[in-house]
Amino acid sequence: MKQLAILGSPIDAALSPVLHRAAYTTMGSPWDSWNYRAIDCRPDQLAHFLGELDDTWAGLSLTMPLKRVAVPLLDEVSQLVRATGTANTVVVRDGRLIGENTDVHGMMQALREAGVSNAQSMTVLGAGATAATALAAARALNCGRVTTVVRAPDRCGQLAQAASQLGISLDVRPWSQAAEHLTADVVVSAVPPQAADTLAAAWTKSPGVFLDVVYRPWPSVLATAAERAGRRVLSGLPMLVHQAAQQLRLQTGRADIPLEAMRHAALAGRGDAAEPPKPT
């Protein structure tokens, strides 16, 4: 039996165990014996935890606040991790810890399912690890300039470094100017639940896509307002499912991952079967 876990703090609301377990069950032997659980782990505890891993471990998922902290602790990281400065996936292989950022894959698949294949403009709310993922998505969408709206513009050093690594021109704007930048082709809210609710009244009528990485509670206040303003709205659930599926490919070595089983498990785990709101 292999061990896997999602690490973060707080971790009690994480849906990843539901997704991974559903996939293992559907895939059958030997994966149906794999054990995936949630473990509360603070940044100051991560180095010790990683140092204690043995060959019974197949991999880890990382969430807040560990995605940046983990990078220098890993034995090997992908080019995407180096560029974004964030890792949400660890594969344990031959005693080595290999880091990857599957959030970019998840975000891009969610946007492609919404019909987004390119964008001339993107606005990102926030400056954390998920904002760096959004910059990588912008590059994949051939969008070379991104506006980020933040509460503390002087604390965007890591995001600016990621933008430089990715070849993205980054325009940093204070939270007070958010309303001026919500008409971009793609708007991504990369902040925690309720953190952007105050911007709900700032939406004006415009086309485009709004991706809120929040998936519970859903719909968010901001998503509801964006829909009313004419945006096509996506929750973070499709992104979560696709990034988890990519983790499974890396950690199990299987290409054929039961995506539908994971999607249904995610909907059930969220507490309802509601799809993201669609424009009327």
Secondary structure, 3 states (H helix, E strand, C coil): CCEEEEEECCCCCCCHHHHHHHHHHHHCCCHHHCEEEEEECCHHHHHHHHHCCCCCEEEEEECCCCCCCCHHHCCEECHHHHHHCCCCEEEEECCEEEEECCHHHHHHHHHHHCCCCCCCCEEEECCCHHHHHHHHHHHHCCCCEEEEEECCHHHCHHHHHHHHHHCCEEEEEEHHHHHHHCCCCEEEECCCCCCCHHHHHHCCCCCCEEEECCCCCCCCHHHHHHHHCCCEEECCHHHHHHHHHHHHHHHHCCCCCCHHHHHHHHHHHHCCCCCCCCCC
